[in-house]
Amino acid sequence: MSDVTHARHGRPVHHWRRDLVELAALFTAVAVADVVADLVGHGPDGPVLLAISALALIATVGFHTWWSRRHGHAPPTGDTGARPAAETRRTGPTGSSESKSKSASKPVSKSTSEAVSETTSACTSTPESAPSSATADPVAAPAALWRMRTTVQDAPGSLAVLCTALAGQQVDILSLQTHPLAEGTVDEFLLRAPAEVAASEITRAVASAGGSGTWIERADAHDLVDAPTRVLGLATRTALDAAELPLALRQLLGRCTIRSLPANVVAGKGREPESVPVEGALEDTVMRLRAPEGGVITVERAYLPFTPTEFARARALVELDARLGPRIPRSQDVLTLPEGNAITVRRADTGDLDAAREMHERCSARTLGMRYHGPVGDADRYLNHLLSPRFGRTLAVQTASGRIVGLGHLLWDGDETEVALLVEDDWQRRGIGSELLGRLVGMAVEAGCESVYAVTQASNTGMVATMRGLGLPLDYQIEEGTLVVTARLSAAVGEAKDAVEATEFGKA
């Protein structure tokens, strides 16, 4: 090792002997140059000596070039301290020996923060045995999105093993949520896999890595929204409109059936109303929550048990709704009928109960019978339920004098949606029913409903014509004089799905 490269305390050391030799060489070179200059300038053989010096210099350069090409002097890479090339470095369990030693000496712990950053790098790495085509542009290759849930042991390294198994199938993890349980942990993934990889192959890989109770289904681009953003959006919708609570719960928990039971509904004759603890109750695939008005909100999901994390999120939404109290958006639209009368279409709630009862008194027995399919005297009993935002949305049509002459209801019936119309006799055949139904169906599309149905009598030709005016595919079922007309909204929902999140909530 030379004097210059030798280091002491991190700094190079220069010895005085080297400096002395360099100074002597400099003086020697000056002396030789002076002698040569005198010989060339004043000696008789000066030109000959100059030519001989030039030839010697050329020969020396040629010899040095030949020697350099034959014997390389580049130092070995181990002595330069250079880092390995980028294409040879890998992360995760298939990477360098340093990565492997770290993963062996420091296992991933799932008991606290899950070590998400280490796990994600392990899941997105490419196995060394993968073909070279796997390094192609991932955007150009066809891919499929999947939502998957699986239960793993709550032990250090269990998530890393699962991610390694997914990486072996070229599956990329886009997002991960953990749902701790009393025994084990439910991990919820959003995956991007090659199009040729089937769901069964993914579930087999997960099972081989220790996952159990695995559930998987196709996802779409809307699932790319991260969980905090989605929950905040649902909370905003609930804060603006009390009728959004069932829809928010459904979007939060996935495909499920939600039923709201009023406080005065009893389980049977002579029995007390069903009671639910203030904090709610969770029983596998069923959760029950205390409704703000004192009733019970029941949420059922037959295909997948609820986790305590989901139960806590749902309860937080219900508590938010209870703190804000009754509310509906106060927007309204003023329309002009063909004959020139101005009407106002707005949202209605239980505050319009008296005005709705007065409209009932002005309606004929036939009109009420067509609407409620029962004794006319019982019509008023349904109004409090129909006008409550807890069970759906209601639109009211009022005249310039403030009198309500029409009501349209969009009712959440479990996992189905019902539409119902009532127009005062003197205001029928003026397009009010069609206006109300069109707006109600628009709300159903925004809510993501796949269909809406209307229950009426087979002789109610006006309601049938109004449903046909929607221009949607219709299904008809007739049982003992009762007609059920179902309008399929699948095509409309697919076209409007991208615009739902940008729509102003509560717009009538």
C-alpha positions as CSV (number, residue, x, y, z in Angstrom):
1,M,0.0,0.0,0.0
2,S,1.4,3.4,-1.0
3,D,2.1,6.3,1.4
4,V,-0.7,8.3,-0.1
5,T,-3.4,5.6,0.3
6,H,-2.4,4.6,3.8
7,A,-4.8,6.3,6.2
8,R,-4.5,7.1,9.8
9,H,-7.5,8.2,11.8
10,G,-9.5,8.5,8.6
11,R,-7.0,11.0,6.9
12,P,-4.3,10.2,4.3
13,V,-0.7,10.5,5.5
14,H,2.1,12.2,3.4
15,H,5.7,11.3,4.3
16,W,8.6,13.8,4.0
17,R,10.7,11.3,2.0
18,R,8.3,11.4,-0.9
19,D,8.3,15.1,-1.0
20,L,12.1,15.2,-1.0
21,V,12.3,12.7,-3.9
22,E,9.8,14.7,-6.0
23,L,11.8,17.9,-5.4
24,A,15.0,16.2,-6.5
25,A,13.4,14.9,-9.6
26,L,12.2,18.3,-10.5
27,F,15.7,19.9,-10.2
28,T,17.1,17.0,-12.2
29,A,14.6,17.5,-15.0
30,V,15.4,21.2,-15.2
31,A,19.2,20.4,-15.4
32,V,18.7,17.8,-18.1
33,A,16.5,20.2,-20.1
34,D,19.1,22.9,-19.9
35,V,21.8,20.6,-21.2
36,V,19.7,19.4,-24.0
37,A,18.9,23.0,-25.0
38,D,22.5,23.9,-25.1
39,L,23.4,20.9,-27.2
40,V,20.6,21.6,-29.7
41,G,21.2,25.3,-29.9
42,H,25.0,25.5,-29.9
43,G,26.3,22.0,-30.7
44,P,27.2,20.9,-34.3
45,D,24.9,17.8,-34.0
46,G,22.0,19.6,-32.5
47,P,19.4,18.8,-35.3
48,V,20.4,15.1,-35.3
49,L,20.1,14.9,-31.5
50,L,16.6,16.5,-31.7
51,A,15.5,14.0,-34.3
52,I,16.8,11.1,-32.2
53,S,15.0,12.4,-29.2
54,A,11.7,12.6,-31.1
55,L,12.1,9.0,-32.4
56,A,12.8,7.8,-28.9
57,L,9.7,9.6,-27.6
58,I,7.5,8.1,-30.3
59,A,8.9,4.6,-29.6
60,T,8.3,5.0,-25.9
61,V,4.6,6.0,-26.5
62,G,4.0,3.1,-28.8
63,F,5.5,0.6,-26.3
64,H,3.4,2.0,-23.5
65,T,0.2,1.7,-25.6
66,W,1.0,-1.9,-26.5
67,W,1.7,-2.8,-22.9
68,S,-1.5,-1.2,-21.6
69,R,-3.7,-3.1,-24.0
70,R,-2.1,-6.4,-23.2
71,H,-1.9,-6.0,-19.5
72,G,-4.9,-4.3,-17.9
73,H,-4.2,-2.2,-14.8
74,A,-7.8,-1.7,-13.6
75,P,-8.0,-2.6,-9.9
76,P,-10.5,-5.4,-8.9
77,T,-14.0,-4.2,-7.9
78,G,-13.5,-5.5,-4.4
79,D,-10.8,-2.8,-3.8
80,T,-12.7,0.2,-5.1
81,G,-15.6,0.1,-2.7
82,A,-18.0,0.5,-5.6
83,R,-21.7,-0.4,-5.0
84,P,-23.1,-3.3,-7.1
85,A,-25.1,-2.4,-10.1
86,A,-28.8,-1.4,-9.6
87,E,-30.1,-4.2,-11.7
88,T,-28.3,-6.8,-9.5
89,R,-29.8,-5.5,-6.2
90,R,-33.1,-6.9,-4.9
91,T,-35.2,-6.2,-1.9
92,G,-37.1,-8.6,0.3
93,P,-36.6,-12.2,0.9
94,T,-35.2,-12.9,-2.6
95,G,-32.6,-10.1,-2.5
96,S,-29.0,-9.9,-1.3
97,S,-27.5,-11.8,1.5
98,E,-27.6,-8.6,3.6
99,S,-31.4,-8.5,3.2
100,K,-31.7,-12.2,4.1
101,S,-29.6,-11.8,7.2
102,K,-31.7,-8.9,8.3
103,S,-34.9,-10.7,7.8
104,A,-33.5,-13.7,9.7
105,S,-32.2,-11.8,12.6
106,K,-35.2,-9.3,12.9
107,P,-38.5,-11.1,12.1
108,V,-41.6,-9.0,11.3
109,S,-43.9,-8.5,14.3
110,K,-47.6,-8.3,13.8
111,S,-48.4,-7.4,17.4
112,T,-47.9,-3.7,17.1
113,S,-47.5,-1.8,13.8
114,E,-47.1,-4.8,11.5
115,A,-43.9,-3.4,10.0
116,V,-45.8,-2.4,6.8
117,S,-42.8,-0.9,5.0
118,E,-40.7,-4.1,5.2
119,T,-43.7,-6.3,4.3
120,T,-44.6,-4.2,1.3
121,S,-41.1,-4.4,-0.1
122,A,-41.1,-8.1,0.4
123,C,-44.4,-8.4,-1.4
124,T,-43.5,-6.3,-4.4
125,S,-40.1,-7.9,-5.1
126,T,-39.6,-10.2,-8.1
127,P,-38.4,-13.7,-7.4
128,E,-35.0,-14.6,-8.8
129,S,-36.6,-17.5,-10.7
130,A,-39.0,-15.2,-12.6
131,P,-38.5,-15.1,-16.3
132,S,-37.0,-12.0,-17.9
133,S,-40.4,-11.0,-19.4
134,A,-41.6,-10.2,-15.9
135,T,-39.4,-7.1,-15.9
136,A,-41.5,-5.6,-18.7
137,D,-43.6,-2.6,-18.3
138,P,-46.3,-3.6,-15.7
139,V,-48.8,-1.0,-17.1
140,A,-48.8,-2.6,-20.5
141,A,-49.4,-6.1,-19.2
142,P,-53.1,-6.9,-18.5
143,A,-53.9,-7.1,-14.8
144,A,-56.9,-7.8,-12.6
145,L,-57.9,-6.2,-9.3
146,W,-59.0,-8.4,-6.4
147,R,-60.3,-7.8,-2.9
148,M,-59.2,-10.6,-0.5
149,R,-59.6,-11.4,3.2
150,T,-57.8,-14.1,5.1
151,T,-57.1,-15.0,8.7
152,V,-53.5,-15.5,9.8
153,Q,-51.8,-16.2,13.1
154,D,-50.8,-13.2,15.2
155,A,-47.1,-14.2,15.3
156,P,-43.9,-12.5,14.1
157,G,-43.2,-13.2,10.5
158,S,-46.6,-14.6,9.6
159,L,-47.5,-11.7,7.3
160,A,-44.1,-11.8,5.6
161,V,-44.6,-15.4,4.7
162,L,-48.0,-14.6,3.3
163,C,-46.6,-11.7,1.2
164,T,-43.8,-13.9,-0.1
165,A,-46.4,-16.5,-1.3
166,L,-48.3,-13.7,-3.1
167,A,-45.1,-12.5,-4.7
168,G,-44.4,-16.0,-6.0
169,Q,-47.6,-15.6,-8.0
170,Q,-46.6,-12.2,-9.3
171,V,-49.3,-10.6,-7.2
172,D,-48.8,-7.0,-6.1
173,I,-50.3,-5.7,-2.9
174,L,-51.9,-2.2,-3.4
175,S,-53.3,-1.7,0.1
176,L,-53.6,-3.6,3.4
177,Q,-55.9,-3.3,6.4
178,T,-55.6,-5.4,9.5
179,H,-58.5,-6.4,11.8
180,P,-57.2,-7.8,15.1
181,L,-59.2,-10.6,16.6
182,A,-59.0,-12.4,20.0
183,E,-57.1,-15.2,18.2
184,G,-55.3,-14.3,15.0
185,T,-55.7,-11.3,12.7
186,V,-57.9,-10.8,9.6
187,D,-55.9,-9.2,6.9
188,E,-57.8,-7.4,4.1
189,F,-55.9,-6.9,0.8
190,L,-56.4,-5.0,-2.4
191,L,-54.4,-7.0,-4.9
192,R,-53.3,-6.5,-8.5
193,A,-52.5,-9.8,-10.3
194,P,-51.8,-10.8,-13.8
195,A,-54.9,-11.5,-15.8
196,E,-54.0,-15.1,-16.3
197,V,-53.8,-15.8,-12.6
198,A,-57.1,-17.2,-11.3
199,A,-58.7,-16.6,-7.9
200,S,-58.2,-20.3,-7.1
201,E,-54.4,-20.0,-7.6
202,I,-54.3,-17.0,-5.3
203,T,-56.3,-18.7,-2.6
204,R,-54.1,-21.8,-2.8
205,A,-51.0,-19.8,-2.4
206,V,-52.5,-18.0,0.6
207,A,-53.5,-21.4,2.2
208,S,-50.0,-22.7,1.7
209,A,-48.7,-19.7,3.6
210,G,-50.9,-20.3,6.6
211,G,-54.0,-18.2,5.6
212,S,-57.4,-19.6,6.6
213,G,-61.0,-18.6,5.9
214,T,-59.9,-16.9,2.7
215,W,-62.5,-14.9,0.8
216,I,-61.8,-13.2,-2.5
217,E,-63.8,-11.2,-5.1
218,R,-63.1,-9.0,-8.1
219,A,-62.5,-5.3,-7.4
220,D,-62.6,-2.2,-9.5
221,A,-60.9,1.2,-9.7
222,H,-63.2,2.6,-7.0
223,D,-61.6,0.3,-4.4
224,L,-58.3,2.0,-4.9
225,V,-59.5,4.8,-2.6
226,D,-57.7,4.3,0.7
227,A,-59.8,3.4,3.8
228,P,-59.4,6.7,5.7
229,T,-60.5,8.8,2.6
230,R,-63.5,6.5,2.1
231,V,-64.6,6.7,5.7
232,L,-64.2,10.5,5.8
233,G,-66.4,10.7,2.6
234,L,-69.1,8.6,4.2
235,A,-69.0,10.6,7.4
236,T,-69.5,13.8,5.3
237,R,-72.5,12.4,3.5
238,T,-74.0,11.2,6.7
239,A,-73.5,14.7,8.3
240,L,-75.3,16.4,5.4
241,D,-78.3,14.1,5.2
242,A,-79.8,11.7,7.8
243,A,-81.1,9.5,4.9
244,E,-77.5,8.7,4.0
245,L,-76.8,6.6,7.1
246,P,-78.1,3.2,5.6
247,L,-76.3,3.9,2.4
248,A,-73.1,4.8,4.2
249,L,-73.2,1.7,6.3
250,R,-73.7,-0.4,3.2
251,Q,-70.8,1.1,1.4
252,L,-68.6,0.8,4.5
253,L,-69.4,-2.9,5.1
254,G,-69.9,-4.1,1.5
255,R,-72.9,-6.2,0.4
256,C,-75.2,-6.5,3.4
257,T,-78.8,-6.1,4.4
258,I,-79.7,-3.2,6.6
259,R,-83.1,-2.9,8.4
260,S,-84.3,-0.2,10.7
261,L,-87.0,-1.1,13.2
262,P,-88.8,1.8,15.0
263,A,-89.0,1.8,18.7
264,N,-92.7,1.0,18.8
265,V,-92.2,-2.3,16.8
266,V,-92.6,-5.3,19.1
267,A,-91.3,-8.8,18.6
268,G,-94.7,-10.3,19.3
269,K,-98.0,-9.7,21.0
270,G,-97.6,-8.8,24.7
271,R,-93.8,-8.6,24.5
272,E,-91.5,-5.7,25.0
273,P,-89.7,-4.0,22.1
274,E,-86.4,-5.6,21.2
275,S,-83.7,-4.0,23.4
276,V,-80.1,-3.4,22.3
277,P,-77.2,-2.3,24.6
278,V,-76.1,1.3,24.2
279,E,-72.8,0.1,22.8
280,G,-74.5,-2.2,20.3
281,A,-74.1,-6.0,19.8
282,L,-72.0,-8.0,17.5
283,E,-72.8,-11.7,16.7
284,D,-70.7,-13.1,13.9
285,T,-72.5,-12.1,10.7
286,V,-75.1,-9.8,12.4
287,M,-74.6,-6.5,14.2
288,R,-77.3,-4.6,16.0
289,L,-76.9,-0.9,16.8
290,R,-79.0,1.5,18.8
291,A,-80.7,3.9,16.4
292,P,-80.8,7.6,17.3
293,E,-84.6,7.7,17.6
294,G,-84.6,4.7,19.9
295,G,-85.1,1.9,17.4
296,V,-82.8,-0.8,16.2
297,I,-80.6,-0.9,13.2
298,T,-79.8,-4.5,12.1
299,V,-77.0,-5.2,9.7
300,E,-76.6,-8.7,8.2
301,R,-73.9,-10.1,6.0
302,A,-74.3,-13.8,5.4
303,Y,-71.2,-14.4,3.3
304,L,-68.6,-12.9,5.7
305,P,-68.4,-12.4,9.5
306,F,-68.0,-8.9,10.8
307,T,-64.8,-8.0,12.6
308,P,-64.6,-5.8,15.7
309,T,-62.9,-3.1,13.6
310,E,-65.9,-3.0,11.2
311,F,-68.3,-2.9,14.2
312,A,-66.4,0.1,15.7
313,R,-66.6,2.0,12.4
314,A,-70.3,1.4,11.9
315,R,-71.0,2.4,15.5
316,A,-69.0,5.6,15.0
317,L,-71.2,6.5,12.0
318,V,-74.4,5.9,14.0
319,E,-73.1,8.0,16.9
320,L,-72.3,10.8,14.5
321,D,-75.8,10.7,13.1
322,A,-77.3,10.7,16.6
323,R,-75.3,13.8,17.6
324,L,-76.3,15.8,14.6
325,G,-80.0,15.1,15.0
326,P,-82.7,15.2,12.3
327,R,-81.6,17.0,9.1
328,I,-82.2,17.1,5.4
329,P,-80.7,19.2,2.6
330,R,-82.9,22.3,2.1
331,S,-82.3,22.7,-1.6
332,Q,-85.4,23.1,-3.8
333,D,-86.3,23.5,-7.5
334,V,-89.0,25.6,-8.9
335,L,-90.7,24.2,-12.0
336,T,-93.4,25.5,-14.3
337,L,-96.2,23.1,-15.4
338,P,-97.5,23.1,-19.0
339,E,-100.5,25.1,-18.0
340,G,-98.3,27.8,-16.4
341,N,-98.6,26.9,-12.7
342,A,-95.3,27.1,-10.7
343,I,-94.5,24.2,-8.3
344,T,-91.6,23.6,-6.0
345,V,-89.9,20.3,-5.6
346,R,-88.0,19.8,-2.3
347,R,-87.0,17.2,0.3
348,A,-89.5,16.5,3.0
349,D,-89.3,14.9,6.5
350,T,-91.4,14.5,9.6
351,G,-91.7,18.2,9.9
352,D,-94.1,18.1,7.0
353,L,-96.4,15.5,8.8
354,D,-99.3,17.9,9.3
355,A,-99.2,19.2,5.7
356,A,-99.1,15.6,4.4
357,R,-102.2,14.7,6.5
358,E,-104.1,17.6,5.1
359,M,-103.2,16.4,1.6
360,H,-104.6,12.9,2.6
361,E,-107.9,14.6,3.5
362,R,-108.2,16.2,0.1
363,C,-107.5,13.0,-1.7
364,S,-110.3,10.7,-2.8
365,A,-110.7,7.2,-1.3
366,R,-109.8,5.6,-4.7
367,T,-106.5,7.6,-4.8
368,L,-105.6,6.6,-1.3
369,G,-106.6,2.9,-1.9
370,M,-104.4,2.8,-5.0
371,R,-101.4,4.1,-3.0
372,Y,-101.7,2.2,0.3
373,H,-103.4,-1.0,-0.8
374,G,-105.5,-1.2,2.4
375,P,-108.2,0.5,4.4
376,V,-108.3,4.3,3.8
377,G,-108.5,5.0,7.5
378,D,-105.1,3.5,8.0
379,A,-103.4,5.9,5.5
380,D,-102.3,8.4,8.2
381,R,-100.5,5.7,10.2
382,Y,-97.9,5.2,7.5
383,L,-96.9,8.9,7.1
384,N,-94.5,9.1,10.1
385,H,-92.6,6.1,8.9
386,L,-92.6,7.3,5.2
387,L,-91.4,10.8,6.1
388,S,-88.6,9.7,8.4
389,P,-85.1,10.0,6.8
390,R,-84.1,6.9,8.6
391,F,-86.1,4.7,6.1
392,G,-85.5,6.6,2.9
393,R,-85.9,9.9,1.1
394,T,-89.1,11.8,0.4
395,L,-89.7,14.5,-2.2
396,A,-92.7,16.9,-1.8
397,V,-94.4,19.0,-4.4
398,Q,-95.9,22.2,-3.1
399,T,-97.8,25.0,-4.8
400,A,-97.0,28.7,-4.6
401,S,-99.3,29.0,-1.5
402,G,-97.2,26.3,0.3
403,R,-99.8,23.5,0.1
404,I,-98.3,20.0,-0.5
405,V,-100.0,18.3,-3.5
406,G,-97.7,15.4,-4.2
407,L,-95.3,13.1,-2.4
408,G,-92.7,10.7,-3.7
409,H,-90.9,8.2,-1.6
410,L,-87.6,6.2,-2.1
411,L,-87.6,3.6,0.6
412,W,-84.7,1.4,1.7
413,D,-86.2,-2.1,1.9
414,G,-83.4,-4.3,3.2
415,D,-81.1,-4.7,0.1
416,E,-83.9,-3.6,-2.3
417,T,-85.4,-0.2,-3.0
418,E,-89.0,0.8,-3.4
419,V,-90.5,3.8,-5.0
420,A,-94.0,5.1,-4.2
421,L,-96.1,8.1,-5.5
422,L,-99.1,10.0,-4.3
423,V,-100.5,13.0,-6.2
424,E,-103.7,14.9,-5.1
425,D,-106.6,14.3,-7.4
426,D,-106.9,17.9,-8.7
427,W,-103.2,17.8,-9.7
428,Q,-103.1,14.5,-11.5
429,R,-102.4,14.2,-15.3
430,R,-100.1,17.2,-15.2
431,G,-96.7,15.5,-15.2
432,I,-96.1,15.8,-11.5
433,G,-95.8,12.0,-11.0
434,S,-93.3,11.6,-13.8
435,E,-91.2,14.4,-12.4
436,L,-91.2,12.9,-9.0
437,L,-90.4,9.4,-10.3
438,G,-87.6,10.6,-12.5
439,R,-85.9,12.4,-9.5
440,L,-86.4,9.4,-7.2
441,V,-84.8,7.0,-9.8
442,G,-81.9,9.5,-10.2
443,M,-81.3,9.3,-6.4
444,A,-81.4,5.5,-6.6
445,V,-78.8,5.5,-9.3
446,E,-76.5,7.9,-7.2
447,A,-77.0,5.5,-4.3
448,G,-75.8,2.5,-6.4
449,C,-79.1,0.7,-6.4
450,E,-79.4,-2.0,-9.0
451,S,-83.2,-1.8,-9.3
452,V,-86.3,-0.1,-7.9
453,Y,-89.7,-1.6,-7.6
454,A,-93.2,-0.1,-7.3
455,V,-96.2,-2.0,-5.8
456,T,-99.6,-1.0,-7.1
457,Q,-102.9,-2.4,-8.3
458,A,-103.2,-3.9,-11.7
459,S,-105.9,-1.4,-12.5
460,N,-103.6,1.6,-11.8
461,T,-102.8,2.4,-15.4
462,G,-101.4,5.8,-14.5
463,M,-98.6,4.3,-12.3
464,V,-97.8,1.7,-15.0
465,A,-97.5,4.4,-17.7
466,T,-95.3,6.5,-15.4
467,M,-92.9,3.6,-14.9
468,R,-92.8,2.9,-18.7
469,G,-91.9,6.5,-19.2
470,L,-88.6,5.9,-17.5
471,G,-87.3,4.2,-20.6
472,L,-85.7,1.4,-18.5
473,P,-86.1,-2.4,-18.7
474,L,-89.1,-3.4,-16.7
475,D,-90.2,-6.7,-15.1
476,Y,-93.9,-7.4,-14.1
477,Q,-95.3,-9.7,-11.5
478,I,-99.0,-10.0,-10.7
479,E,-100.3,-11.8,-7.7
480,E,-104.0,-11.6,-6.7
481,G,-104.5,-8.3,-8.3
482,T,-101.3,-6.7,-6.9
483,L,-98.8,-5.6,-9.5
484,V,-95.1,-5.3,-8.8
485,V,-93.2,-3.4,-11.5
486,T,-89.4,-3.6,-11.2
487,A,-87.1,-1.2,-13.2
488,R,-83.5,-2.5,-13.6
489,L,-80.9,0.3,-13.2
490,S,-77.8,-1.8,-13.8
491,A,-76.9,0.0,-17.0
492,A,-77.6,3.4,-15.6
493,V,-75.6,2.7,-12.5
494,G,-72.6,1.6,-14.6
495,E,-72.7,4.8,-16.6
496,A,-73.0,7.1,-13.6
497,K,-70.7,5.2,-11.2
498,D,-67.7,7.5,-11.9
499,A,-69.8,10.6,-11.2
500,V,-71.4,9.5,-8.0
501,E,-68.6,10.6,-5.7
502,A,-68.5,14.1,-7.3
503,T,-72.3,14.6,-7.1
504,E,-73.5,17.1,-4.5
505,F,-75.0,15.1,-1.7
506,G,-78.6,15.6,-0.9
507,K,-79.5,17.3,-4.2
508,A,-83.2,16.9,-4.8
